[in-house]
Amino acid sequence: MGLTFVVVQSKAAAKTGSMRYQWQIMRSLGLRDEEIKQFADPKHWLGYFPALAYQDLTSMGVKVISLYY
């Protein structure tokens, strides 16, 4: 049981990394400051990420109904 805790703890530490703020994480993903500012609007999230999810899924060969994208 102790091993499980250590593994989970190290996974959490790896996900956190050295970046503390969401802005830093988004910069590390290649977004420019102008693009990041748009995420202050919750509706922008809904328009931005579904398109990326669609691209990722189709690149893996998953059949996606593109009616909503």
Buried (B, 14 or more C-beta within 10 A) or exposed (E): EEEEEEEEEEEEEEEEEEEEEEBEBBBEEEBEEEBBEEBEEEEEEEEBEEEEEBEEEEEEEEEEEEEEE
